[in-house]
Amino acid sequence: MNKEYELFGRKVATSTLIALLLFFVGFILIMVVIIPQFGNIGQQREINMLKQTQVGTLQRSLAALNSVSDQRLASDRQLLTSALPANKEVISVFSSIIGLASQVGIQVEGFTIQVGTVYDVDNKDAEVDVSSDTGFPSMNVIVSLTSTDQRQLAQFTDLLYKKFPIARVNKVTAHQSNSSVEISFYYRPYDLSQIQNTTEIPGYTNESLELLKKLRESQN
């Protein structure tokens, strides 16, 4: 027997009430559960694609690391920092100048250094000692020399450029056996913000390999 119930002032059969209830439940399932799942599928697909991209980046970085030995990395780093140090390498510069002068028979009598101001990579508005020609901070050194032949002075500057290819001879003053050379030695502090929160290692590019080749040739 199809029992009837009163709903909103109207008599509704049990079968009709069940059908309405099933329709309502089905509608709720569609709107609340099923349809949102399609949006979640799209979001999950984007997440998966992002993860795949990250995995690909890590794999390329690992391949770049495995393609170069530790000895090669250490050698290249030393070569690059000798050409453009991360700070004012005063002792290293003085030692190199003395060594180069002795090679051509020149005696170093003394140094005068113009240190300049502190270079701060984190404070772009800070007053810094920066060359207008290179954009790098510099350390100016005046070297007092004693030589018996002016050709030795030319040989000294040639060796200087081979040892410090980014250095610049600003002024040469020669009077009999006494000479002075004013030289700018450039440096560039590391900007660690460029490598923070990154997992991508690009590896050696053709441009970087060519630069390393030129630096090695200049020091041979």
JOZI-V881518 format. One record per residue. RES is the residue in one small letter. NEAR is the number of other C-alpha atoms within 10 Angstrom. Layout:
BEGIN
res: (RES RES)
near: (NEAR NEAR)
END
This chain:
BEGIN
res: (m n k e y e l f g r k v a t s t l i a l l l f f v g f i l i m v v i i p q f g n i g q q r e i n m l k q t q v g t l q r s l a a l n s v s d q r l a s d r q l l t s a l p a n k e v i s v f s s i i g l a s q v g i q v e g f t i q v g t v y d v d n k d a e v d v s s d t g f p s m n v i v s l t s t d q r q l a q f t d l l y k k f p i a r v n k v t a h q s n s s v e i s f y y r p y d l s q i q n t t e i p g y t n e s l e l l k k l r e s q n)
near: (4 9 9 14 14 9 10 7 7 9 11 16 15 14 12 13 14 12 12 12 12 12 12 12 11 12 13 12 12 13 11 11 11 12 11 11 13 11 11 11 11 11 12 12 12 12 12 12 12 12 12 12 12 14 12 13 16 15 14 17 17 16 14 15 16 10 11 12 10 11 9 10 12 10 11 16 12 13 16 15 13 19 19 21 17 15 17 19 15 14 9 10 15 16 10 15 18 17 14 21 22 13 13 17 16 22 18 20 13 12 16 11 14 12 13 13 14 13 20 14 15 10 9 9 8 12 11 17 16 18 13 8 6 10 11 17 22 26 22 19 21 19 20 18 21 21 19 13 13 17 10 17 23 13 16 20 18 14 19 21 15 18 20 20 18 17 20 17 16 12 11 15 11 15 9 10 12 15 18 20 18 19 21 20 24 25 23 19 15 12 12 9 10 8 11 8 7 8 13 16 16 13 14 13 9 8 9 11 12 12 13 16 11 12 21 15 10 14 15 7)
END
